[in-house]
């Protein structure tokens, strides 16, 4: 499944609000376009990501179980755990692939859906305020964002599910920007979300729980200094 370890954030842009192609595809809009074209909001037919109630029982795909999300780990990828040094808790779990670092996060969302559209617009504003070049585009689940921050190419995907929103981002070198979106989409497509039934405020991050083996590995690293 890869190497488990602690890792610092790859870039500030990678940690934008948990919030779809890396180098823009030919059907993307101009970088300064807004969201007046409602076609961005019309998802194409697809399967996955899955709510746990609808997930396949045994599809043979290796996943790391993080409690609220079960994230696929492709062959050749590594899993890295980013710890919060102030609290000692888990900040994020990344799947590091040959073309970039993938981070998938779940959030509580309204029954009516539509949270990703709001988050996507906010994310666009924040990235542009930080000097990033941003382009919206359309993908399997509706709106996607591609951005260039320095030498890093980013692609953001969001999916609205039943009372949850899943956000995926891949960050990698611009030299791998053409291949990165498909890797991100494949991981998002096969992710399983376990939201639970408890009421939560909208946008609350779903809790990450590390597998016992990963907890033991991190503890051993910490004891080793």
C-alpha positions as YAML, in Angstrom:
chain: A
units: angstrom
residues:
- id: 1
  name: UNK
  ca: [0.00, 0.00, 0.00]
- id: 2
  name: UNK
  ca: [2.96, 2.25, 0.24]
- id: 3
  name: UNK
  ca: [4.96, 4.01, 2.92]
- id: 4
  name: UNK
  ca: [3.22, 5.66, 5.83]
- id: 5
  name: UNK
  ca: [4.84, 8.75, 7.26]
- id: 6
  name: UNK
  ca: [4.43, 12.30, 8.33]
- id: 7
  name: UNK
  ca: [4.68, 15.04, 5.75]
- id: 8
  name: UNK
  ca: [4.50, 18.80, 5.79]
- id: 9
  name: UNK
  ca: [2.16, 20.64, 3.48]
- id: 10
  name: UNK
  ca: [3.25, 20.68, -0.15]
- id: 11
  name: UNK
  ca: [2.00, 24.24, -0.66]
- id: 12
  name: UNK
  ca: [-0.36, 26.77, 0.82]
- id: 13
  name: UNK
  ca: [-2.75, 26.42, -2.10]
- id: 14
  name: UNK
  ca: [-3.06, 22.70, -1.40]
- id: 15
  name: UNK
  ca: [-4.79, 23.51, 1.89]
- id: 16
  name: UNK
  ca: [-7.53, 25.79, 0.59]
- id: 17
  name: UNK
  ca: [-11.12, 25.16, 1.77]
- id: 18
  name: UNK
  ca: [-11.70, 21.45, 1.50]
- id: 19
  name: UNK
  ca: [-12.80, 21.51, -1.47]
- id: 20
  name: UNK
  ca: [-12.14, 19.15, -11.73]
- id: 21
  name: UNK
  ca: [-8.36, 18.64, -15.81]
- id: 22
  name: UNK
  ca: [-4.45, 19.91, -14.50]
- id: 23
  name: UNK
  ca: [-3.37, 21.83, -17.62]
- id: 24
  name: UNK
  ca: [-6.65, 23.20, -19.03]
- id: 25
  name: UNK
  ca: [-8.40, 21.16, -21.71]
- id: 26
  name: UNK
  ca: [-9.54, 22.67, -24.96]
- id: 27
  name: UNK
  ca: [-13.15, 23.05, -23.80]
- id: 28
  name: UNK
  ca: [-12.24, 25.03, -20.67]
- id: 29
  name: UNK
  ca: [-13.24, 28.68, -20.47]
- id: 30
  name: UNK
  ca: [-10.91, 31.64, -20.31]
- id: 31
  name: UNK
  ca: [-9.18, 32.17, -16.98]
- id: 32
  name: UNK
  ca: [-11.17, 35.33, -16.24]
- id: 33
  name: UNK
  ca: [-14.58, 33.83, -17.01]
- id: 34
  name: UNK
  ca: [-17.12, 33.61, -14.23]
- id: 35
  name: UNK
  ca: [-19.90, 31.08, -13.78]
- id: 36
  name: UNK
  ca: [-22.75, 32.47, -15.88]
- id: 37
  name: UNK
  ca: [-22.72, 29.41, -18.10]
- id: 38
  name: UNK
  ca: [-24.99, 26.97, -16.29]
- id: 39
  name: UNK
  ca: [-23.61, 24.07, -18.33]
- id: 40
  name: UNK
  ca: [-20.80, 23.90, -15.78]
- id: 41
  name: UNK
  ca: [-23.39, 22.76, -13.23]
- id: 42
  name: UNK
  ca: [-24.73, 19.88, -15.33]
- id: 43
  name: UNK
  ca: [-22.87, 16.68, -14.44]
- id: 44
  name: UNK
  ca: [-22.33, 13.96, -16.98]
- id: 45
  name: UNK
  ca: [-23.49, 10.42, -16.29]
- id: 46
  name: UNK
  ca: [-21.02, 8.60, -14.03]
- id: 47
  name: UNK
  ca: [-20.68, 6.02, -11.30]
- id: 48
  name: UNK
  ca: [-19.05, 6.79, -7.97]
- id: 49
  name: UNK
  ca: [-17.97, 8.19, -5.65]
- id: 50
  name: UNK
  ca: [-20.18, 6.10, -3.42]
- id: 51
  name: UNK
  ca: [-22.15, 6.64, -0.29]
- id: 52
  name: UNK
  ca: [-21.41, 3.70, 1.99]
- id: 53
  name: UNK
  ca: [-25.05, 2.56, 1.60]
- id: 54
  name: UNK
  ca: [-24.56, 2.16, -2.17]
- id: 55
  name: UNK
  ca: [-20.93, 1.04, -2.27]
- id: 56
  name: UNK
  ca: [-19.96, -2.20, -4.02]
- id: 57
  name: UNK
  ca: [-19.40, -5.00, -1.54]
- id: 58
  name: UNK
  ca: [-16.19, -6.33, -3.05]
- id: 59
  name: UNK
  ca: [-14.78, -4.70, -6.17]
- id: 60
  name: UNK
  ca: [-11.18, -5.71, -5.50]
- id: 61
  name: UNK
  ca: [-9.95, -2.10, -5.25]
- id: 62
  name: UNK
  ca: [-7.44, -1.53, -2.41]
- id: 63
  name: UNK
  ca: [-8.50, 1.37, -0.20]
- id: 64
  name: UNK
  ca: [-7.21, 2.96, 2.98]
- id: 65
  name: UNK
  ca: [-10.02, 3.22, 5.53]
- id: 66
  name: UNK
  ca: [-9.94, 6.66, 7.11]
- id: 67
  name: UNK
  ca: [-13.26, 6.32, 8.91]
- id: 68
  name: UNK
  ca: [-15.30, 8.92, 7.05]
- id: 69
  name: UNK
  ca: [-13.73, 8.15, 3.67]
- id: 70
  name: UNK
  ca: [-12.27, 4.98, 2.16]
- id: 71
  name: UNK
  ca: [-9.77, 6.17, -0.41]
- id: 72
  name: UNK
  ca: [-8.28, 4.05, -3.22]
- id: 73
  name: UNK
  ca: [-4.52, 3.62, -3.21]
- id: 74
  name: UNK
  ca: [-3.31, 2.95, -6.77]
- id: 75
  name: UNK
  ca: [-0.45, 0.58, -7.45]
- id: 76
  name: UNK
  ca: [2.84, 2.36, -6.95]
- id: 77
  name: UNK
  ca: [1.33, 5.10, -4.74]
- id: 78
  name: UNK
  ca: [2.34, 5.92, -1.18]
- id: 79
  name: UNK
  ca: [0.19, 7.09, 1.72]
- id: 80
  name: UNK
  ca: [1.49, 10.00, 3.78]
- id: 81
  name: UNK
  ca: [-0.08, 11.35, 6.96]
- id: 82
  name: UNK
  ca: [0.21, 15.07, 7.69]
- id: 83
  name: UNK
  ca: [0.09, 15.79, 11.40]
- id: 84
  name: UNK
  ca: [-0.93, 19.01, 13.11]
- id: 85
  name: UNK
  ca: [2.08, 19.84, 15.24]
- id: 86
  name: UNK
  ca: [0.04, 22.14, 17.50]
- id: 87
  name: UNK
  ca: [-2.69, 19.66, 18.41]
- id: 88
  name: UNK
  ca: [-1.05, 16.33, 17.66]
- id: 89
  name: UNK
  ca: [-4.04, 15.38, 15.51]
- id: 90
  name: UNK
  ca: [-4.26, 14.45, 11.86]
- id: 91
  name: UNK
  ca: [-4.39, 17.38, 9.47]
- id: 92
  name: UNK
  ca: [-4.75, 15.38, 6.25]
- id: 93
  name: UNK
  ca: [-3.93, 12.09, 4.57]
- id: 94
  name: UNK
  ca: [-2.35, 12.22, 1.11]
- id: 95
  name: UNK
  ca: [-2.06, 9.59, -1.62]
- id: 96
  name: UNK
  ca: [1.21, 10.34, -3.38]
- id: 97
  name: UNK
  ca: [1.24, 9.12, -6.99]
- id: 98
  name: UNK
  ca: [3.95, 9.45, -9.66]
- id: 99
  name: UNK
  ca: [2.11, 12.47, -11.16]
- id: 100
  name: UNK
  ca: [1.13, 14.32, -7.99]
- id: 101
  name: UNK
  ca: [-0.16, 14.32, -4.44]
- id: 102
  name: UNK
  ca: [-3.87, 13.57, -4.07]
- id: 103
  name: UNK
  ca: [-5.92, 14.66, -1.06]
- id: 104
  name: UNK
  ca: [-9.57, 13.60, -0.70]
- id: 105
  name: UNK
  ca: [-11.75, 15.09, 2.04]
- id: 106
  name: UNK
  ca: [-15.40, 14.77, 3.03]
- id: 107
  name: UNK
  ca: [-17.69, 17.47, 4.47]
- id: 108
  name: UNK
  ca: [-21.18, 17.66, 5.85]
- id: 109
  name: UNK
  ca: [-23.54, 19.19, 3.27]
- id: 110
  name: UNK
  ca: [-27.21, 20.17, 3.01]
- id: 111
  name: UNK
  ca: [-29.80, 17.70, 1.76]
- id: 112
  name: UNK
  ca: [-30.49, 20.05, -1.15]
- id: 113
  name: UNK
  ca: [-26.89, 19.69, -2.42]
- id: 114
  name: UNK
  ca: [-25.09, 22.47, -4.28]
- id: 115
  name: UNK
  ca: [-22.34, 23.00, -1.72]
- id: 116
  name: UNK
  ca: [-19.53, 22.35, -4.21]
- id: 117
  name: UNK
  ca: [-20.73, 25.21, -6.42]
- id: 118
  name: UNK
  ca: [-20.42, 27.61, -3.49]
- id: 119
  name: UNK
  ca: [-17.04, 26.25, -2.41]
- id: 120
  name: UNK
  ca: [-15.72, 26.31, -5.98]
- id: 121
  name: UNK
  ca: [-16.50, 30.01, -6.39]
- id: 122
  name: UNK
  ca: [-14.90, 30.85, -3.04]
- id: 123
  name: UNK
  ca: [-11.85, 28.76, -3.89]
- id: 124
  name: UNK
  ca: [-11.50, 30.56, -7.22]
- id: 125
  name: UNK
  ca: [-11.56, 33.95, -5.51]
- id: 126
  name: UNK
  ca: [-9.00, 32.89, -2.90]
- id: 127
  name: UNK
  ca: [-6.61, 31.39, -5.43]
- id: 128
  name: UNK
  ca: [-6.76, 34.46, -7.67]
- id: 129
  name: UNK
  ca: [-6.24, 36.71, -4.65]
- id: 130
  name: UNK
  ca: [-3.05, 34.74, -3.99]
- id: 131
  name: UNK
  ca: [-1.87, 35.35, -7.54]
- id: 132
  name: UNK
  ca: [-2.74, 31.97, -9.01]
- id: 133
  name: UNK
  ca: [-3.88, 31.49, -12.60]
- id: 134
  name: UNK
  ca: [-7.25, 29.76, -12.42]
- id: 135
  name: UNK
  ca: [-9.49, 28.18, -15.05]
- id: 136
  name: UNK
  ca: [-12.89, 26.60, -14.47]
- id: 137
  name: UNK
  ca: [-13.86, 23.64, -16.59]
- id: 138
  name: UNK
  ca: [-16.42, 20.89, -16.81]
- id: 139
  name: UNK
  ca: [-15.84, 17.27, -15.85]
- id: 140
  name: UNK
  ca: [-17.72, 14.14, -14.94]
- id: 141
  name: UNK
  ca: [-19.37, 15.61, -11.86]
- id: 142
  name: UNK
  ca: [-19.82, 19.18, -13.05]
- id: 143
  name: UNK
  ca: [-17.46, 22.04, -12.27]
- id: 144
  name: UNK
  ca: [-13.69, 21.52, -11.95]
- id: 145
  name: UNK
  ca: [-10.92, 24.00, -11.32]
- id: 146
  name: UNK
  ca: [-7.37, 24.02, -12.60]
- id: 147
  name: UNK
  ca: [-4.81, 26.42, -11.19]
- id: 148
  name: UNK
  ca: [-1.12, 27.23, -11.51]
- id: 149
  name: UNK
  ca: [0.66, 28.38, -8.36]
- id: 150
  name: UNK
  ca: [4.32, 29.00, -9.02]
- id: 151
  name: UNK
  ca: [5.69, 25.73, -10.44]
- id: 152
  name: UNK
  ca: [2.78, 23.67, -9.07]
- id: 153
  name: UNK
  ca: [-0.24, 22.60, -11.13]
- id: 154
  name: UNK
  ca: [-3.46, 21.99, -9.17]
- id: 155
  name: UNK
  ca: [-6.75, 20.37, -10.12]
- id: 156
  name: UNK
  ca: [-9.81, 20.48, -7.88]
- id: 157
  name: UNK
  ca: [-12.88, 18.25, -8.14]
- id: 158
  name: UNK
  ca: [-16.02, 18.34, -6.01]
- id: 159
  name: UNK
  ca: [-18.96, 15.97, -5.80]
- id: 160
  name: UNK
  ca: [-22.24, 16.57, -3.98]
- id: 161
  name: UNK
  ca: [-23.61, 13.41, -2.35]
- id: 162
  name: UNK
  ca: [-26.42, 12.63, 0.10]
- id: 163
  name: UNK
  ca: [-25.73, 15.07, 2.94]
- id: 164
  name: UNK
  ca: [-22.02, 15.11, 2.11]
- id: 165
  name: UNK
  ca: [-19.64, 16.80, -0.28]
- id: 166
  name: UNK
  ca: [-16.41, 15.17, -1.40]
- id: 167
  name: UNK
  ca: [-13.49, 17.34, -2.47]
- id: 168
  name: UNK
  ca: [-10.40, 16.03, -4.22]
- id: 169
  name: UNK
  ca: [-7.27, 17.92, -5.22]
- id: 170
  name: UNK
  ca: [-4.07, 16.85, -6.93]
- id: 171
  name: UNK
  ca: [-0.92, 18.95, -6.72]
- id: 172
  name: UNK
  ca: [2.09, 18.19, -8.86]
- id: 173
  name: UNK
  ca: [4.70, 19.57, -11.23]
- id: 174
  name: UNK
  ca: [3.50, 21.26, -14.39]
- id: 175
  name: UNK
  ca: [5.36, 18.63, -16.41]
- id: 176
  name: UNK
  ca: [2.76, 16.08, -15.20]
- id: 177
  name: UNK
  ca: [-0.26, 18.38, -15.55]
- id: 178
  name: UNK
  ca: [-1.76, 16.54, -18.53]
- id: 179
  name: UNK
  ca: [-1.88, 13.17, -16.73]
- id: 180
  name: UNK
  ca: [-2.82, 14.37, -13.25]
- id: 181
  name: UNK
  ca: [-6.59, 15.01, -13.73]
- id: 182
  name: UNK
  ca: [-7.32, 11.42, -14.82]
- id: 183
  name: UNK
  ca: [-5.46, 10.06, -11.79]
- id: 184
  name: UNK
  ca: [-7.46, 12.35, -9.50]
- id: 185
  name: UNK
  ca: [-10.78, 11.43, -11.14]
- id: 186
  name: UNK
  ca: [-10.07, 7.72, -10.81]
- id: 187
  name: UNK
  ca: [-9.34, 8.05, -7.10]
- id: 188
  name: UNK
  ca: [-12.42, 10.22, -6.49]
- id: 189
  name: UNK
  ca: [-14.62, 7.87, -8.56]
- id: 190
  name: UNK
  ca: [-13.82, 4.89, -6.35]
- id: 191
  name: UNK
  ca: [-13.89, 6.67, -2.99]
- id: 192
  name: UNK
  ca: [-16.51, 5.58, -0.47]
- id: 193
  name: UNK
  ca: [-17.98, 8.18, 1.92]
- id: 194
  name: UNK
  ca: [-19.16, 7.21, 5.40]
- id: 195
  name: UNK
  ca: [-20.89, 10.31, 6.69]
- id: 196
  name: UNK
  ca: [-22.89, 8.81, 9.55]
- id: 197
  name: UNK
  ca: [-26.34, 9.89, 10.70]
- id: 198
  name: UNK
  ca: [-25.42, 12.51, 13.29]
- id: 199
  name: UNK
  ca: [-26.51, 16.08, 12.51]
- id: 200
  name: UNK
  ca: [-23.60, 18.37, 11.64]
- id: 201
  name: UNK
  ca: [-23.31, 21.99, 10.57]
- id: 202
  name: UNK
  ca: [-22.83, 22.38, 6.83]
- id: 203
  name: UNK
  ca: [-19.13, 22.38, 5.81]
- id: 204
  name: UNK
  ca: [-18.01, 20.49, 8.92]
- id: 205
  name: UNK
  ca: [-15.06, 18.28, 7.89]
- id: 206
  name: UNK
  ca: [-15.83, 14.60, 8.33]
- id: 207
  name: UNK
  ca: [-13.54, 13.10, 10.94]
- id: 208
  name: UNK
  ca: [-10.42, 11.26, 9.79]
- id: 209
  name: UNK
  ca: [-9.58, 8.11, 11.72]
- id: 210
  name: UNK
  ca: [-6.30, 6.39, 10.98]
- id: 211
  name: UNK
  ca: [-6.06, 2.60, 10.73]
- id: 212
  name: UNK
  ca: [-4.43, 0.93, 13.71]
- id: 213
  name: UNK
  ca: [-1.35, -0.07, 11.71]
- id: 214
  name: UNK
  ca: [-0.79, 3.54, 10.65]
- id: 215
  name: UNK
  ca: [-1.22, 4.81, 14.20]
- id: 216
  name: UNK
  ca: [1.38, 2.32, 15.41]
- id: 217
  name: UNK
  ca: [3.79, 3.33, 12.65]
- id: 218
  name: UNK
  ca: [3.48, 7.03, 13.55]
- id: 219
  name: UNK
  ca: [3.89, 6.29, 17.24]
- id: 220
  name: UNK
  ca: [7.06, 4.32, 16.52]
- id: 221
  name: UNK
  ca: [8.42, 7.20, 14.43]
- id: 222
  name: UNK
  ca: [7.70, 9.68, 17.22]
- id: 223
  name: UNK
  ca: [9.37, 7.48, 19.84]
- id: 224
  name: UNK
  ca: [12.36, 7.11, 17.59]
- id: 225
  name: UNK
  ca: [12.78, 10.88, 17.63]
...
